């Protein structure tokens, strides 16, 4: 999934598209012709990765798919330039584009990790903590009805139940903020960063 997010970022980021257009503009401005090759510093290979681990019951392995995405920068023959300035401007723009692509992949990878972590936390609250908390509240009410605990203990249990509900709501909000930050990382909007 991380490779998928990185590929989406390379395909859809507006800042990368703008930088590509700037690179093309420089090539046209200095009349660079005869594209010699494509610089492909950023490449995600295709195939499968297999992780093996030793378990008490024997050897286990986990296979994960790897997607292929590439980001290519055209390089032109700069030997015919009459001015050194044109060559330098083009190479500066090409290097900025390559760095921007590396940063885009990094932001997408970080945003995906944040979304995954926040989702796991929210799911833990929803699937494990809240059902247990509801069971505790029911048992506390039974104990109160059987006159085994006082009103203050029942109120304390109810307060703890409400705090658990609020913590779950905060975990859900954190997840949705991380999801929005990942979308922004894919499309290239400025973000305050995922917490």
C-alpha positions, 0 to 999 in steps of 0.5 A: 500500500505504501508503494501505491501511495508513493505512485499516486503522489508522483502522478498527481502532485501539482508541484511536480507538474509545475516543476516539469512544465518549468523544465520543459520551458527552460528546454524550449527557451534555450532551444534544447533539442535531441533528448539524449536520455531519461534520468530515472533516479526514482524507481520502485521495482516490480515483484514480490518481497518475501519476509521470513521469520522464525516462529516457535512452530516453525518457519513462517513467511509473509509475501507482499506485492510491490508496485512499479512506478517511475519518475523520469526527467528528460535530459537533453544534449547541452553540448550545443549551447552557446551560453553556459547559463542555459546548461546551468539553468536546465540542470538546476531545474532538473535537480530541483525536480528530482529533489521534489520527487524524492520529497513527495515520495517521503511525504506520502510514505510518512502520511501513509504510516501516520494513517495506518497508525491512527487507524489501528489506535481508533480500531483498538478503542472501538473493538476492544476498549469500548465493549469492555468499558460497556461491560464494566458499566453494566456490571457496576449498575448491577452491583449498585442495584444489588446495593454492593457499591455506593452511588459515588462508585457508580458515578465514578464508573459512569465518568470513566465510561464517558472518558473512554467514549471521548478518547475514542472520538479523539482517536477517530478525529486523529485518524481523519486528520491523518487521512486528510494529510495523506490526501494532501501529500498525494496532491501536493497541498501544504500541510501542518504535518500529521501528529 
